[in-house]
Amino acid sequence: MHKMLKEIYEQPSAMKRCYEGNVETIRLIAKNIKDRNINNIIFVARGSSDNAATFGKYIIEILSGIPVGLAAPSVASLYKRDLQLEKTCVIGVSQSGQSEDICSFLDMAKKNRAMTIAITNNPTSKLSLIAEYKLNMNVGDEEAVAATKSFTAEIVLLELFAAFLAEDDKLVFELSNIENIIEDALSKEGLIKENIERFRYMNECFILGRGVSFPIALEFALKIQETSYVRAKGFSTSDFRHGPLAMIDKNIPVFIVAPSDETIEDNIEIAERLIREGIDIITFSDSDKLNKKACKYVEIRKDLNKFIKPLFVVPLVQLFSYYLCMLKGNDPDKPRHLSKVTITK
């Protein structure tokens, strides 16, 4: 079995460990943020972790009302600038915890009186040693180059963080069932395998999502890029109308990641517009109205909290990416030109 598939299937137990190993620490961090009157949060990350940070931005702002930004790491690492970060919490997100620019930014933030948090899969990493608070993904070694269980763990931790900031005890409790939610998603593997043949010769695609599902669309695109070498472009459904829509072509399918929430009508509207132009759409949704418009769809659970539905989608897009890679005859564990740890400065 390929390491990528093995690690996808390790996620139920890994997410249980992730939740149980961090829930009390996150509860404490959320309390300290309130006690210190922190009124701004900044993420610093790269790659899949940056997509997770984008999810963190959406979920924290929606649930807690605290403004969240995404840092430009080179401001600290290359331009050597200090920022005014009092009353700010800076969160470094990195599977390895070794990337120089992420570490540089967190170190600069700490020196400028920010609260600092490291989310890593290595509690003894450089990033963890810099940070005031440490959250360990606790998912075990991730050997495949394409991040799977580490990305999912980052999503779980950031949603749990947002839930505590919002004092949403119901969501905290629902996340304690994450093991079973991921298992349910993985049970759809057969459906994905049955429908993957249609995409054997796909060389380009668009992947859309909005709100909390937009970062999942970005991660889906990244997974396809790095394992199948397909030119997958991820966009916010709304931003897609502002220029990228001009690139649509009947030979380029559009995937829509669209769990039902306040964004569903916008996703249905763009789907209808694409269909009028003769574009094939593929949906990951629990909306019957949207799924009926698709040439292929993967249905997600309707009974989940709207903020947990994106977590259900994550293993589905990972499985799709893996089987597309296999269909194209690539090795998912050895993507060309890539290594597991990318050191950027």
C-alpha positions as CSV (number, residue, x, y, z in Angstrom):
1,M,0.0,0.0,0.0
2,H,1.3,3.5,-0.8
3,K,2.2,5.6,2.1
4,M,-0.3,8.3,1.0
5,L,-3.2,5.9,1.1
6,K,-2.0,4.4,4.4
7,E,-1.9,7.8,6.0
8,I,-5.3,8.8,4.6
9,Y,-6.6,5.7,6.4
10,E,-4.8,6.4,9.6
11,Q,-6.8,9.6,10.0
12,P,-9.7,8.3,12.2
13,S,-7.4,7.2,15.1
14,A,-4.9,10.1,14.4
15,M,-7.7,12.7,14.7
16,K,-8.9,11.1,18.0
17,R,-5.4,11.4,19.4
18,C,-5.1,15.0,18.0
19,Y,-8.3,16.0,19.7
20,E,-7.7,14.3,23.0
21,G,-4.1,15.4,23.3
22,N,-4.9,19.1,22.7
23,V,-8.4,19.9,23.9
24,E,-7.4,21.1,27.4
25,T,-4.4,23.1,26.1
26,I,-6.6,24.9,23.6
27,R,-9.1,25.6,26.3
28,L,-6.3,27.3,28.3
29,I,-5.0,29.2,25.3
30,A,-8.5,30.6,24.5
31,K,-8.8,31.7,28.1
32,N,-5.5,33.4,28.1
33,I,-6.3,35.2,24.8
34,K,-9.3,36.7,26.6
35,D,-7.5,37.5,29.8
36,R,-4.7,39.3,27.8
37,N,-7.3,41.2,25.7
38,I,-5.8,39.9,22.4
39,N,-7.8,41.5,19.6
40,N,-6.0,40.3,16.5
41,I,-4.7,36.9,15.3
42,I,-2.1,36.4,12.5
43,F,-1.2,33.0,10.9
44,V,2.1,32.3,9.3
45,A,2.3,29.2,7.1
46,R,3.2,27.7,3.7
47,G,1.7,25.1,1.4
48,S,-1.0,22.9,2.8
49,S,-0.5,24.5,6.2
50,D,-1.3,27.9,4.6
51,N,-4.6,26.4,3.3
52,A,-5.3,25.2,6.8
53,A,-4.5,28.7,8.1
54,T,-7.0,30.2,5.6
55,F,-9.6,27.8,7.0
56,G,-8.6,29.1,10.5
57,K,-9.2,32.7,9.3
58,Y,-12.7,31.9,8.2
59,I,-13.8,29.8,11.2
60,I,-12.3,32.1,13.8
61,E,-13.8,35.2,12.3
62,I,-17.2,33.7,11.8
63,L,-17.4,32.1,15.3
64,S,-15.6,34.5,17.5
65,G,-15.5,37.9,15.7
66,I,-11.8,38.3,16.2
67,P,-10.1,39.6,13.0
68,V,-7.5,37.2,11.5
69,G,-4.8,37.9,9.0
70,L,-2.3,35.8,7.0
71,A,1.3,36.9,7.3
72,A,3.8,37.4,4.6
73,P,6.7,35.4,6.1
74,S,9.4,37.1,4.0
75,V,8.7,40.4,5.9
76,A,10.7,39.0,8.7
77,S,13.0,36.5,7.0
78,L,14.2,38.5,4.0
79,Y,13.2,42.1,4.7
80,K,14.1,41.9,8.4
81,R,11.3,44.1,9.5
82,D,9.7,44.3,12.9
83,L,5.9,44.6,13.3
84,Q,3.8,46.2,16.0
85,L,2.2,43.1,17.5
86,E,1.0,44.0,21.0
87,K,-2.4,42.5,21.6
88,T,-1.8,40.1,18.8
89,C,-1.6,36.3,18.7
90,V,0.7,34.9,16.1
91,I,0.2,31.2,15.1
92,G,2.9,29.4,13.2
93,V,1.5,26.3,11.4
94,S,4.0,23.8,10.0
95,Q,4.0,20.0,9.8
96,S,7.7,19.8,10.3
97,G,8.2,23.0,12.3
98,Q,11.5,23.5,10.4
99,S,10.8,26.1,7.7
100,E,13.2,29.0,8.2
101,D,10.8,31.8,7.2
102,I,8.0,30.6,9.4
103,C,10.4,30.3,12.4
104,S,11.8,33.8,11.6
105,F,8.4,35.4,11.7
106,L,7.4,33.7,14.9
107,D,10.7,34.7,16.5
108,M,10.2,38.3,15.4
109,A,6.6,38.2,16.7
110,K,7.7,36.9,20.1
111,K,10.4,39.7,20.4
112,N,7.6,42.2,19.6
113,R,5.4,41.1,22.5
114,A,2.9,39.0,20.6
115,M,1.4,35.8,22.1
116,T,3.0,33.0,20.0
117,I,1.6,29.5,19.2
118,A,3.2,26.7,17.2
119,I,1.1,24.0,15.6
120,T,3.4,21.2,14.4
121,N,3.8,17.5,14.2
122,N,7.1,17.7,15.9
123,P,7.1,19.0,19.5
124,T,10.9,19.4,19.6
125,S,11.1,21.3,16.3
126,K,12.6,24.8,16.0
127,L,9.1,26.4,15.7
128,S,7.9,24.6,18.8
129,L,10.9,25.8,20.8
130,I,10.3,29.4,19.8
131,A,6.6,29.5,20.7
132,E,5.1,30.3,24.0
133,Y,2.4,27.7,23.5
134,K,2.7,24.4,21.6
135,L,0.0,22.3,19.9
136,N,1.2,18.9,18.8
137,M,-0.8,17.3,15.9
138,N,0.1,14.0,17.4
139,V,-0.7,12.1,14.2
140,G,2.5,10.0,14.0
141,D,5.1,10.2,11.3
142,E,3.8,11.5,7.9
143,E,6.1,10.0,5.3
144,A,4.2,10.7,2.1
145,V,5.2,14.0,0.5
146,A,1.5,15.0,0.0
147,A,0.1,16.1,3.3
148,T,-3.0,14.3,4.4
149,K,-3.3,13.5,8.1
150,S,-1.3,16.6,9.1
151,F,-3.6,18.9,7.1
152,T,-6.7,17.3,8.6
153,A,-5.2,17.6,12.1
154,E,-4.5,21.3,11.5
155,I,-8.2,21.8,10.5
156,V,-9.4,20.0,13.6
157,L,-7.1,22.0,15.9
158,L,-8.1,25.4,14.4
159,E,-11.8,24.6,14.5
160,L,-11.5,23.5,18.1
161,F,-9.6,26.7,18.8
162,A,-12.4,28.8,17.2
163,A,-15.0,26.9,19.2
164,F,-13.3,27.7,22.5
165,L,-12.8,31.3,21.5
166,A,-16.6,31.5,20.8
167,E,-17.5,29.4,23.9
168,D,-19.4,27.1,21.7
169,D,-19.5,24.0,23.9
170,K,-21.8,22.2,21.5
171,L,-19.2,22.4,18.7
172,V,-16.4,21.3,21.1
173,F,-18.5,18.2,21.9
174,E,-19.3,17.5,18.3
175,L,-15.6,17.6,17.4
176,S,-15.0,14.9,20.0
177,N,-16.7,12.5,17.5
178,I,-14.2,13.3,14.8
179,E,-13.0,9.7,14.6
180,N,-16.4,8.5,13.5
181,I,-16.9,11.4,11.1
182,I,-13.7,10.6,9.3
183,E,-14.5,6.9,9.2
184,D,-17.9,7.7,7.5
185,A,-16.2,9.8,4.9
186,L,-13.6,7.1,4.1
187,S,-16.5,4.6,3.6
188,K,-17.2,6.4,0.3
189,E,-13.9,5.2,-1.2
190,G,-15.7,2.8,-3.5
191,L,-17.8,5.5,-5.0
192,I,-14.8,7.6,-5.8
193,K,-12.9,4.6,-7.4
194,E,-16.0,3.9,-9.5
195,N,-16.1,7.4,-10.9
196,I,-12.4,8.2,-11.4
197,E,-12.0,6.7,-14.9
198,R,-13.9,9.7,-16.4
199,F,-10.9,11.9,-15.5
200,R,-8.1,9.8,-16.9
201,Y,-7.2,12.4,-19.6
202,M,-7.9,15.5,-17.5
203,N,-5.0,17.9,-17.8
204,E,-6.7,21.0,-16.3
205,C,-9.5,21.8,-14.0
206,F,-11.0,24.5,-11.8
207,I,-12.0,23.8,-8.1
208,L,-14.4,26.2,-6.4
209,G,-15.5,26.7,-2.9
210,R,-16.8,29.6,-0.8
211,G,-16.5,30.5,2.9
212,V,-15.2,27.7,5.1
213,S,-15.1,25.4,2.0
214,F,-12.8,27.7,0.0
215,P,-9.6,26.5,1.8
216,I,-10.7,22.9,1.2
217,A,-11.0,23.7,-2.5
218,L,-7.5,25.2,-2.4
219,E,-6.1,22.1,-0.7
220,F,-7.9,19.8,-3.2
221,A,-6.2,21.8,-6.1
222,L,-2.8,21.4,-4.4
223,K,-3.2,17.7,-3.9
224,I,-4.1,17.2,-7.6
225,Q,-1.2,19.4,-8.7
226,E,1.5,17.7,-6.7
227,T,0.4,14.1,-7.3
228,S,-1.2,14.1,-10.8
229,Y,0.6,17.1,-12.3
230,V,-2.7,18.4,-13.5
231,R,-3.1,22.2,-13.8
232,A,-5.7,22.4,-11.0
233,K,-6.7,26.0,-10.1
234,G,-8.5,26.7,-6.8
235,F,-10.7,29.8,-6.5
236,S,-13.3,31.2,-4.3
237,T,-16.7,30.8,-6.0
238,S,-17.2,34.6,-5.8
239,D,-13.7,35.5,-7.0
240,F,-14.1,33.1,-9.9
241,R,-16.6,35.6,-11.4
242,H,-14.0,38.4,-11.2
243,G,-11.9,37.4,-14.2
244,P,-11.1,33.6,-14.0
245,L,-14.5,32.8,-15.4
246,A,-13.2,33.9,-18.8
247,M,-10.9,30.8,-18.9
248,I,-13.8,28.3,-18.9
249,D,-13.8,25.8,-21.7
250,K,-15.8,22.7,-22.5
251,N,-12.7,20.6,-22.1
252,I,-12.0,21.8,-18.6
253,P,-14.2,20.4,-15.8
254,V,-15.2,22.4,-12.7
255,F,-15.3,20.8,-9.2
256,I,-17.4,22.5,-6.6
257,V,-16.9,21.9,-2.9
258,A,-20.2,23.0,-1.4
259,P,-21.5,21.7,1.9
260,S,-24.8,23.4,2.6
261,D,-24.5,26.6,4.5
262,E,-25.0,30.3,3.8
263,T,-22.9,29.9,0.6
264,I,-25.0,27.2,-1.1
265,E,-27.2,29.4,-3.2
266,D,-24.1,31.2,-4.7
267,N,-22.6,27.8,-5.5
268,I,-25.9,26.7,-7.2
269,E,-25.9,29.9,-9.2
270,I,-22.4,29.4,-10.5
271,A,-23.2,25.8,-11.3
272,E,-26.2,26.8,-13.4
273,R,-24.2,29.4,-15.2
274,L,-21.5,26.8,-16.0
275,I,-24.0,24.3,-17.2
276,R,-25.4,26.9,-19.6
277,E,-22.0,27.1,-21.1
278,G,-21.7,23.3,-21.5
279,I,-19.2,22.8,-18.7
280,D,-19.1,19.5,-16.8
281,I,-19.4,20.1,-13.1
282,I,-18.6,17.6,-10.3
283,T,-19.9,18.3,-6.8
284,F,-19.0,17.4,-3.2
285,S,-22.2,18.5,-1.5
286,D,-25.2,17.5,0.6
287,S,-27.5,19.8,-1.4
288,D,-29.8,17.7,-3.6
289,K,-30.5,20.7,-5.8
290,L,-26.8,21.2,-6.5
291,N,-25.9,17.5,-6.9
292,K,-28.7,17.0,-9.5
293,K,-27.0,19.5,-11.7
294,A,-23.6,17.6,-11.7
295,C,-22.4,15.0,-14.1
296,K,-20.8,13.3,-11.1
297,Y,-21.2,14.0,-7.4
298,V,-20.1,12.7,-4.0
299,E,-22.8,13.2,-1.4
300,I,-21.7,14.3,2.0
301,R,-23.7,13.8,5.3
302,K,-26.6,16.1,5.7
303,D,-26.9,15.7,9.5
304,L,-23.6,17.3,10.4
305,N,-23.0,20.8,11.9
306,K,-22.3,23.1,9.0
307,F,-18.9,23.9,10.4
308,I,-18.0,20.2,10.6
309,K,-19.1,19.3,7.0
310,P,-15.8,20.6,5.5
311,L,-14.0,18.1,7.7
312,F,-16.1,15.4,6.1
313,V,-15.0,16.6,2.7
314,V,-11.3,16.6,3.4
315,P,-10.8,12.8,3.2
316,L,-13.0,12.6,0.1
317,V,-10.8,15.0,-1.9
318,Q,-7.7,13.3,-0.6
319,L,-9.0,9.9,-1.8
320,F,-10.0,11.5,-5.2
321,S,-6.5,12.9,-5.6
322,Y,-4.8,9.6,-4.7
323,Y,-6.9,7.5,-7.2
324,L,-6.5,10.1,-9.9
325,C,-2.7,9.9,-9.4
326,M,-2.9,6.1,-9.7
327,L,-5.0,6.3,-12.8
328,K,-2.4,8.5,-14.4
329,G,0.4,6.0,-13.5
330,N,2.2,8.3,-11.1
331,D,3.8,7.4,-7.8
332,P,1.9,9.4,-5.1
333,D,4.8,8.9,-2.6
334,K,7.4,10.4,-4.9
335,P,6.1,13.5,-6.7
336,R,8.6,14.8,-9.1
337,H,10.8,17.7,-7.9
338,L,9.3,17.6,-4.4
339,S,10.5,16.6,-0.9
340,K,8.7,16.1,2.3
341,V,10.2,19.1,4.1
342,T,10.5,22.3,2.1
343,I,12.9,24.8,3.7
344,T,12.0,28.3,2.5
345,K,13.9,31.4,3.7
